[in-house]
Each structure stands twice: as C-alpha cells, then as structure tokens.
Amino acid sequence: MPTLSVFYGILIQMFWRDHAPPHFHALHADFEVLIDIRTMEVLEGDLPRRALAMVLEWATEHRKELMEDWELCERNQMPKPIKPLE
C-alpha cells in the first residue's frame, strides 16, 4: 500500500484498486481509520481525537490531490506524494 504522506506519526496510505467509495487509510500507533475523500466521513475504524482532527484538516486541504491519487490507484499506477500537515 503506497504511503502518500507522513506527519506527526500519522501515515496516510491508499490501496491499489481498492473498493469504492474513494477513501484513504490513516494509521497512528495501533489505530487505523478509513476516510471518505468526498465527504470526509469516517467509514471504518478509529483514531485518537487529536490525530483524527489533524488528519481531517490535512485531507480537507488536499482533497483534490487525494482524488487524483485515488484515480491513479484505480489504474494500478503509483500515486503522487502529498505535502504533510505543517
């Protein structure tokens, strides 16, 4: 699974040819969450509140890039890295 970004110990990843809806995985310590790119809704899993807030802030800033990476992954192509949260 390609890693798109890393910040504050949080990894943002996507699977190639993953199931709909368009989403990404955020991993932090022993936690993992799947987030819908279009709605920023948590589809599955859990993260500590502060980590989730940072992930949602980052994803909102980079929604367009996340959708572009989703489309690349659907075609089994390597997604592009995305700037971390600053």
MOPAC internal coordinates of N, CA, C and O (Angstrom, degrees):
PM7 1SCF
backbone

  N    0.0000 0     0.00 0     0.00 0    0    0    0
  C    1.4507 1     0.00 0     0.00 0    1    0    0
  C    1.5280 1   107.59 1     0.00 0    2    1    0
  O    1.2310 1   120.00 1   -59.50 1    3    2    1
  N    1.3247 1   117.60 1   120.50 1    3    2    1
  C    1.4725 1   120.86 1  -179.84 1    5    3    2
  C    1.5357 1   112.13 1   -66.44 1    6    5    3
  O    1.2310 1   121.43 1   -40.12 1    7    6    5
  N    1.3198 1   114.88 1   139.88 1    7    6    5
  C    1.4584 1   122.03 1   174.69 1    9    7    6
  C    1.5199 1   108.23 1   -93.32 1   10    9    7
  O    1.2310 1   120.59 1   -56.61 1   11   10    9
  N    1.3312 1   116.48 1   123.39 1   11   10    9
  C    1.4605 1   122.42 1  -178.06 1   13   11   10
  C    1.5175 1   112.30 1   -88.85 1   14   13   11
  O    1.2310 1   120.80 1   144.73 1   15   14   13
  N    1.3378 1   116.08 1   -35.27 1   15   14   13
  C    1.4529 1   120.30 1  -175.57 1   17   15   14
  C    1.5300 1   109.14 1  -160.19 1   18   17   15
  O    1.2310 1   121.10 1   -24.72 1   19   18   17
  N    1.3226 1   115.50 1   155.28 1   19   18   17
  C    1.4623 1   122.01 1   176.27 1   21   19   18
  C    1.5247 1   107.59 1  -139.26 1   22   21   19
  O    1.2310 1   120.46 1   -51.44 1   23   22   21
  N    1.3241 1   116.72 1   128.56 1   23   22   21
  C    1.4645 1   121.11 1   176.19 1   25   23   22
  C    1.5261 1   109.80 1  -155.29 1   26   25   23
  O    1.2310 1   120.90 1   -41.07 1   27   26   25
  N    1.3283 1   115.89 1   138.93 1   27   26   25
  C    1.4624 1   123.07 1   177.69 1   29   27   26
  C    1.5315 1   112.51 1    49.00 1   30   29   27
  O    1.2310 1   120.43 1  -140.51 1   31   30   29
  N    1.3247 1   116.79 1    39.49 1   31   30   29
  C    1.4668 1   121.06 1   179.07 1   33   31   30
  C    1.5158 1   114.52 1    76.58 1   34   33   31
  O    1.2310 1   119.97 1  -169.84 1   35   34   33
  N    1.3270 1   117.66 1    10.16 1   35   34   33
  C    1.4629 1   122.76 1   179.99 1   37   35   34
  C    1.5235 1   108.51 1  -106.15 1   38   37   35
  O    1.2310 1   120.59 1   -50.54 1   39   38   37
  N    1.3225 1   116.48 1   129.46 1   39   38   37
  C    1.4632 1   121.78 1   175.53 1   41   39   38
  C    1.5199 1   109.07 1  -103.24 1   42   41   39
  O    1.2310 1   120.61 1   -46.14 1   43   42   41
  N    1.3286 1   116.44 1   133.86 1   43   42   41
  C    1.4565 1   122.40 1   175.73 1   45   43   42
  C    1.5253 1   106.54 1  -109.69 1   46   45   43
  O    1.2310 1   120.75 1   -57.21 1   47   46   45
  N    1.3267 1   116.17 1   122.79 1   47   46   45
  C    1.4584 1   120.65 1  -175.61 1   49   47   46
  C    1.5265 1   111.38 1  -136.23 1   50   49   47
  O    1.2310 1   121.83 1   -18.61 1   51   50   49
  N    1.3519 1   114.10 1   161.39 1   51   50   49
  C    1.4678 1   122.46 1   174.18 1   53   51   50
  C    1.5179 1   108.55 1  -137.51 1   54   53   51
  O    1.2310 1   121.06 1   -34.27 1   55   54   53
  N    1.3222 1   115.58 1   145.73 1   55   54   53
  C    1.4665 1   121.37 1   173.16 1   57   55   54
  C    1.5160 1   109.37 1   -89.67 1   58   57   55
  O    1.2310 1   120.79 1   -32.77 1   59   58   57
  N    1.3392 1   116.09 1   147.23 1   59   58   57
  C    1.4568 1   119.23 1   170.92 1   61   59   58
  C    1.5185 1   108.42 1   -71.39 1   62   61   59
  O    1.2310 1   121.06 1   -40.55 1   63   62   61
  N    1.3289 1   115.58 1   139.45 1   63   62   61
  C    1.4620 1   122.91 1   175.38 1   65   63   62
  C    1.5352 1   112.45 1    51.86 1   66   65   63
  O    1.2310 1   120.67 1  -137.23 1   67   66   65
  N    1.3087 1   116.33 1    42.77 1   67   66   65
  C    1.4617 1   122.44 1  -179.41 1   69   67   66
  C    1.5301 1   109.88 1   -78.01 1   70   69   67
  O    1.2310 1   120.93 1   -14.80 1   71   70   69
  N    1.3117 1   115.83 1   165.20 1   71   70   69
  C    1.4666 1   122.68 1  -178.58 1   73   71   70
  C    1.5307 1   111.32 1   -71.70 1   74   73   71
  O    1.2310 1   121.07 1   -24.31 1   75   74   73
  N    1.3383 1   115.56 1   155.69 1   75   74   73
  C    1.4629 1   121.56 1   174.22 1   77   75   74
  C    1.5261 1   108.23 1   -74.39 1   78   77   75
  O    1.2310 1   119.38 1   -19.38 1   79   78   77
  N    1.3199 1   118.78 1   160.62 1   79   78   77
  C    1.4543 1   129.46 1    -2.04 1   81   79   78
  C    1.5376 1   110.85 1   -74.55 1   82   81   79
  O    1.2310 1   120.52 1   -14.92 1   83   82   81
  N    1.3421 1   116.62 1   165.08 1   83   82   81
  C    1.4655 1   119.75 1   177.30 1   85   83   82
  C    1.5304 1   110.05 1   -56.08 1   86   85   83
  O    1.2310 1   120.81 1   -54.71 1   87   86   85
  N    1.3190 1   116.06 1   125.29 1   87   86   85
  C    1.4645 1   119.86 1  -176.81 1   89   87   86
  C    1.5208 1   110.01 1  -152.40 1   90   89   87
  O    1.2310 1   121.39 1    -9.39 1   91   90   89
  N    1.3194 1   114.94 1   170.61 1   91   90   89
  C    1.4614 1   121.59 1   173.90 1   93   91   90
  C    1.5208 1   108.18 1  -134.33 1   94   93   91
  O    1.2310 1   121.33 1   -16.19 1   95   94   93
  N    1.3191 1   115.06 1   163.81 1   95   94   93
  C    1.4525 1   122.89 1   178.82 1   97   95   94
  C    1.5279 1   108.01 1  -107.05 1   98   97   95
  O    1.2310 1   120.25 1   -44.28 1   99   98   97
  N    1.3136 1   117.13 1   135.72 1   99   98   97
  C    1.4606 1   122.28 1   173.20 1  101   99   98
  C    1.5241 1   107.21 1  -119.43 1  102  101   99
  O    1.2310 1   120.75 1   -53.34 1  103  102  101
  N    1.3221 1   116.18 1   126.66 1  103  102  101
  C    1.4597 1   121.78 1  -178.75 1  105  103  102
  C    1.5209 1   109.71 1  -119.12 1  106  105  103
  O    1.2310 1   121.30 1   -43.65 1  107  106  105
  N    1.3237 1   115.12 1   136.35 1  107  106  105
  C    1.4690 1   121.21 1   178.75 1  109  107  106
  C    1.5215 1   107.12 1  -149.32 1  110  109  107
  O    1.2310 1   120.49 1   -62.33 1  111  110  109
  N    1.3326 1   116.66 1   117.67 1  111  110  109
  C    1.4686 1   122.56 1  -176.42 1  113  111  110
  C    1.5329 1   108.58 1    53.80 1  114  113  111
  O    1.2310 1   119.78 1    56.51 1  115  114  113
  N    1.3284 1   118.02 1  -123.49 1  115  114  113
  C    1.4694 1   121.62 1  -179.48 1  117  115  114
  C    1.5231 1   112.58 1   -94.24 1  118  117  115
  O    1.2310 1   119.73 1  -167.42 1  119  118  117
  N    1.3106 1   118.12 1    12.58 1  119  118  117
  C    1.4594 1   122.56 1  -176.02 1  121  119  118
  C    1.5244 1   110.64 1  -106.51 1  122  121  119
  O    1.2310 1   120.85 1   -29.78 1  123  122  121
  N    1.3245 1   115.97 1   150.22 1  123  122  121
  C    1.4612 1   122.15 1   173.73 1  125  123  122
  C    1.5199 1   108.79 1  -146.31 1  126  125  123
  O    1.2310 1   121.49 1   -38.10 1  127  126  125
  N    1.3223 1   114.75 1   141.90 1  127  126  125
  C    1.4606 1   120.61 1   179.05 1  129  127  126
  C    1.5296 1   108.33 1  -138.00 1  130  129  127
  O    1.2310 1   120.79 1   -33.96 1  131  130  129
  N    1.3265 1   116.10 1   146.04 1  131  130  129
  C    1.4666 1   122.53 1   173.25 1  133  131  130
  C    1.5213 1   106.61 1  -108.56 1  134  133  131
  O    1.2310 1   120.46 1   -49.60 1  135  134  133
  N    1.3390 1   116.72 1   130.40 1  135  134  133
  C    1.4604 1   121.16 1  -176.22 1  137  135  134
  C    1.5209 1   109.68 1  -124.95 1  138  137  135
  O    1.2310 1   120.85 1   -50.54 1  139  138  137
  N    1.3282 1   115.98 1   129.46 1  139  138  137
  C    1.4607 1   123.00 1   176.69 1  141  139  138
  C    1.5273 1   108.55 1   -68.60 1  142  141  139
  O    1.2310 1   120.32 1   -54.19 1  143  142  141
  N    1.3191 1   117.00 1   125.81 1  143  142  141
  C    1.4621 1   120.89 1  -177.08 1  145  143  142
  C    1.5256 1   111.14 1   -67.99 1  146  145  143
  O    1.2310 1   119.96 1   143.43 1  147  146  145
  N    1.3116 1   117.69 1   -36.57 1  147  146  145
  C    1.4684 1   120.31 1  -175.81 1  149  147  146
  C    1.5138 1   112.98 1   -73.13 1  150  149  147
  O    1.2310 1   120.14 1   141.26 1  151  150  149
  N    1.3316 1   117.33 1   -38.74 1  151  150  149
  C    1.4691 1   120.53 1  -173.73 1  153  151  150
  C    1.5213 1   113.85 1  -108.63 1  154  153  151
  O    1.2310 1   120.25 1   167.20 1  155  154  153
  N    1.3300 1   117.12 1   -12.80 1  155  154  153
  C    1.4668 1   124.21 1  -174.09 1  157  155  154
  C    1.5361 1   111.08 1    61.74 1  158  157  155
  O    1.2310 1   120.51 1  -155.64 1  159  158  157
  N    1.3167 1   116.64 1    24.36 1  159  158  157
  C    1.4600 1   122.90 1   177.76 1  161  159  158
  C    1.5270 1   109.49 1   -85.24 1  162  161  159
  O    1.2310 1   120.77 1   -40.43 1  163  162  161
  N    1.3293 1   116.13 1   139.57 1  163  162  161
  C    1.4606 1   121.09 1   173.68 1  165  163  162
  C    1.5209 1   107.66 1   -73.83 1  166  165  163
  O    1.2310 1   120.94 1   -60.72 1  167  166  165
  N    1.3359 1   115.81 1   119.28 1  167  166  165
  C    1.4581 1   121.02 1  -178.97 1  169  167  166
  C    1.5242 1   111.84 1   -87.79 1  170  169  167
  O    1.2310 1   121.45 1   146.83 1  171  170  169
  N    1.3219 1   114.83 1   -33.17 1  171  170  169
  C    1.4591 1   119.53 1  -174.80 1  173  171  170
  C    1.5190 1   109.05 1  -164.35 1  174  173  171
  O    1.2310 1   120.68 1   -32.22 1  175  174  173
  N    1.3211 1   116.30 1   147.78 1  175  174  173
  C    1.4506 1   120.71 1   174.27 1  177  175  174
  C    1.5136 1   113.73 1    90.51 1  178  177  175
  O    1.2310 1   121.87 1    11.36 1  179  178  177
  N    1.3408 1   114.03 1  -168.64 1  179  178  177
  C    1.4570 1   119.92 1  -174.55 1  181  179  178
  C    1.5318 1   109.36 1  -155.92 1  182  181  179
  O    1.2310 1   120.97 1   -31.82 1  183  182  181
  N    1.3038 1   115.75 1   148.18 1  183  182  181
  C    1.4597 1   123.78 1   172.03 1  185  183  182
  C    1.5156 1   107.64 1  -134.55 1  186  185  183
  O    1.2310 1   119.79 1   -25.94 1  187  186  185
  N    1.3271 1   118.00 1   154.06 1  187  186  185
  C    1.4659 1   118.84 1   171.51 1  189  187  186
  C    1.5347 1   109.70 1   -56.10 1  190  189  187
  O    1.2310 1   120.59 1   -32.87 1  191  190  189
  N    1.3106 1   116.47 1   147.13 1  191  190  189
  C    1.4652 1   122.84 1  -173.45 1  193  191  190
  C    1.5294 1   113.39 1   -51.48 1  194  193  191
  O    1.2310 1   119.89 1   134.17 1  195  194  193
  N    1.3232 1   117.82 1   -45.83 1  195  194  193
  C    1.4672 1   120.86 1  -177.98 1  197  195  194
  C    1.5306 1   111.05 1   -66.41 1  198  197  195
  O    1.2310 1   120.42 1   137.70 1  199  198  197
  N    1.3303 1   116.80 1   -42.30 1  199  198  197
  C    1.4642 1   120.99 1   178.61 1  201  199  198
  C    1.5297 1   110.26 1   -63.88 1  202  201  199
  O    1.2310 1   120.24 1   137.64 1  203  202  201
  N    1.3231 1   117.15 1   -42.36 1  203  202  201
  C    1.4608 1   120.53 1   179.18 1  205  203  202
  C    1.5246 1   110.67 1   -63.06 1  206  205  203
  O    1.2310 1   119.97 1   138.93 1  207  206  205
  N    1.3108 1   117.66 1   -41.07 1  207  206  205
  C    1.4679 1   120.72 1   178.67 1  209  207  206
  C    1.5280 1   110.63 1   -60.98 1  210  209  207
  O    1.2310 1   120.04 1   138.29 1  211  210  209
  N    1.3319 1   117.52 1   -41.71 1  211  210  209
  C    1.4662 1   120.54 1   178.70 1  213  211  210
  C    1.5243 1   111.07 1   -66.42 1  214  213  211
  O    1.2310 1   120.19 1   138.31 1  215  214  213
  N    1.3218 1   117.24 1   -41.69 1  215  214  213
  C    1.4656 1   121.00 1   179.36 1  217  215  214
  C    1.5269 1   110.26 1   -62.43 1  218  217  215
  O    1.2310 1   120.18 1   135.51 1  219  218  217
  N    1.3223 1   117.26 1   -44.49 1  219  218  217
  C    1.4665 1   120.29 1  -179.46 1  221  219  218
  C    1.5210 1   111.63 1   -66.40 1  222  221  219
  O    1.2310 1   120.12 1   141.77 1  223  222  221
  N    1.3205 1   117.38 1   -38.23 1  223  222  221
  C    1.4636 1   120.75 1   176.41 1  225  223  222
  C    1.5269 1   110.01 1   -62.08 1  226  225  223
  O    1.2310 1   120.80 1   132.05 1  227  226  225
  N    1.3284 1   116.07 1   -47.95 1  227  226  225
  C    1.4632 1   121.47 1   179.39 1  229  227  226
  C    1.5275 1   110.91 1   -61.07 1  230  229  227
  O    1.2310 1   120.33 1   132.66 1  231  230  229
  N    1.3140 1   116.98 1   -47.34 1  231  230  229
  C    1.4712 1   121.27 1  -176.55 1  233  231  230
  C    1.5221 1   111.61 1   -64.70 1  234  233  231
  O    1.2310 1   120.06 1   142.69 1  235  234  233
  N    1.3079 1   117.50 1   -37.31 1  235  234  233
  C    1.4619 1   120.68 1   178.27 1  237  235  234
  C    1.5271 1   109.95 1   -63.58 1  238  237  235
  O    1.2310 1   120.57 1   139.62 1  239  238  237
  N    1.3304 1   116.52 1   -40.38 1  239  238  237
  C    1.4657 1   120.77 1   178.41 1  241  239  238
  C    1.5301 1   112.24 1   -67.20 1  242  241  239
  O    1.2310 1   120.18 1   152.64 1  243  242  241
  N    1.3176 1   117.27 1   -27.36 1  243  242  241
  C    1.4673 1   121.49 1  -171.74 1  245  243  242
  C    1.5327 1   112.80 1  -119.78 1  246  245  243
  O    1.2310 1   120.26 1  -154.80 1  247  246  245
  N    1.3118 1   117.11 1    25.20 1  247  246  245
  C    1.4774 1   121.38 1  -176.87 1  249  247  246
  C    1.5224 1   111.96 1   -56.11 1  250  249  247
  O    1.2310 1   119.92 1   135.50 1  251  250  249
  N    1.3299 1   117.76 1   -44.50 1  251  250  249
  C    1.4667 1   120.93 1  -178.66 1  253  251  250
  C    1.5328 1   110.67 1   -61.80 1  254  253  251
  O    1.2310 1   120.71 1   134.34 1  255  254  253
  N    1.3235 1   116.26 1   -45.66 1  255  254  253
  C    1.4688 1   120.50 1   179.39 1  257  255  254
  C    1.5290 1   111.23 1   -64.85 1  258  257  255
  O    1.2310 1   120.16 1   142.90 1  259  258  257
  N    1.3275 1   117.30 1   -37.10 1  259  258  257
  C    1.4548 1   120.54 1   177.22 1  261  259  258
  C    1.5283 1   111.26 1   -62.86 1  262  261  259
  O    1.2310 1   120.47 1   138.06 1  263  262  261
  N    1.3355 1   116.70 1   -41.94 1  263  262  261
  C    1.4705 1   119.49 1   178.13 1  265  263  262
  C    1.5268 1   110.95 1   -65.53 1  266  265  263
  O    1.2310 1   120.33 1   141.10 1  267  266  265
  N    1.3274 1   116.98 1   -38.90 1  267  266  265
  C    1.4623 1   120.07 1   177.18 1  269  267  266
  C    1.5297 1   110.23 1   -62.88 1  270  269  267
  O    1.2310 1   120.25 1   137.74 1  271  270  269
  N    1.3210 1   117.14 1   -42.26 1  271  270  269
  C    1.4587 1   120.68 1   178.01 1  273  271  270
  C    1.5294 1   111.00 1   -66.07 1  274  273  271
  O    1.2310 1   120.21 1   141.67 1  275  274  273
  N    1.3338 1   117.20 1   -38.33 1  275  274  273
  C    1.4680 1   120.46 1   177.02 1  277  275  274
  C    1.5309 1   109.58 1   -58.29 1  278  277  275
  O    1.2310 1   120.59 1   134.45 1  279  278  277
  N    1.3219 1   116.48 1   -45.55 1  279  278  277
  C    1.4663 1   120.56 1  -179.75 1  281  279  278
  C    1.5324 1   111.17 1   -63.59 1  282  281  279
  O    1.2310 1   119.97 1   141.99 1  283  282  281
  N    1.3225 1   117.66 1   -38.01 1  283  282  281
  C    1.4661 1   120.69 1   175.75 1  285  283  282
  C    1.5268 1   110.59 1   -63.53 1  286  285  283
  O    1.2310 1   120.40 1   134.62 1  287  286  285
  N    1.3197 1   116.85 1   -45.38 1  287  286  285
  C    1.4647 1   120.62 1   179.78 1  289  287  286
  C    1.5289 1   111.62 1   -63.34 1  290  289  287
  O    1.2310 1   120.29 1   143.90 1  291  290  289
  N    1.3245 1   117.06 1   -36.10 1  291  290  289
  C    1.4710 1   119.99 1   176.86 1  293  291  290
  C    1.5168 1   111.41 1   -60.52 1  294  293  291
  O    1.2310 1   120.55 1   149.17 1  295  294  293
  N    1.3487 1   116.55 1   -30.83 1  295  294  293
  C    1.4657 1   121.78 1   179.51 1  297  295  294
  C    1.5304 1   111.40 1   -93.71 1  298  297  295
  O    1.2310 1   121.15 1  -167.93 1  299  298  297
  N    1.3370 1   115.40 1    12.07 1  299  298  297
  C    1.4610 1   121.79 1   179.06 1  301  299  298
  C    1.5231 1   112.18 1    61.26 1  302  301  299
  O    1.2310 1   121.02 1  -147.07 1  303  302  301
  N    1.3377 1   115.66 1    32.93 1  303  302  301
  C    1.4624 1   121.96 1   177.70 1  305  303  302
  C    1.5212 1   109.46 1  -107.52 1  306  305  303
  O    1.2310 1   121.12 1   -24.20 1  307  306  305
  N    1.3135 1   115.46 1   155.80 1  307  306  305
  C    1.4612 1   121.00 1  -178.81 1  309  307  306
  C    1.5296 1   110.62 1   -69.20 1  310  309  307
  O    1.2310 1   120.02 1   -55.82 1  311  310  309
  N    1.3466 1   117.56 1   124.18 1  311  310  309
  C    1.4648 1   119.69 1   176.88 1  313  311  310
  C    1.5254 1   110.57 1   -71.41 1  314  313  311
  O    1.2310 1   121.38 1   -18.10 1  315  314  313
  N    1.3177 1   114.97 1   161.90 1  315  314  313
  C    1.4676 1   121.04 1  -179.78 1  317  315  314
  C    1.5352 1   109.64 1   -90.24 1  318  317  315
  O    1.2310 1   120.38 1   -35.05 1  319  318  317
  N    1.3182 1   116.88 1   144.95 1  319  318  317
  C    1.4741 1   119.43 1   175.59 1  321  319  318
  C    1.5361 1   110.61 1   -63.10 1  322  321  319
  O    1.2310 1   120.99 1   -28.24 1  323  322  321
  N    1.3141 1   115.71 1   151.76 1  323  322  321
  C    1.4609 1   122.02 1   179.06 1  325  323  322
  C    1.5292 1   107.51 1  -122.74 1  326  325  323
  O    1.2310 1   120.98 1   -42.14 1  327  326  325
  N    1.3228 1   115.73 1   137.86 1  327  326  325
  C    1.4793 1   121.14 1   179.82 1  329  327  326
  C    1.5207 1   111.06 1   -52.82 1  330  329  327
  O    1.2310 1   120.39 1   -40.93 1  331  330  329
  N    1.3115 1   116.87 1   139.07 1  331  330  329
  C    1.4736 1   119.72 1   177.75 1  333  331  330
  C    1.5376 1   111.70 1   -73.90 1  334  333  331
  O    1.2310 1   121.46 1   -12.23 1  335  334  333
  N    1.2987 1   114.81 1   167.77 1  335  334  333
  C    1.4641 1   121.29 1   174.50 1  337  335  334
  C    1.5204 1   107.82 1   -67.08 1  338  337  335
  O    1.2310 1   120.59 1   -45.77 1  339  338  337
  N    1.3318 1   116.49 1   134.23 1  339  338  337
  C    1.4643 1   120.68 1  -179.54 1  341  339  338
  C    1.5006 1   111.27 1  -104.99 1  342  341  339
  O    1.2310 1   120.10 1   180.00 1  343  342  341

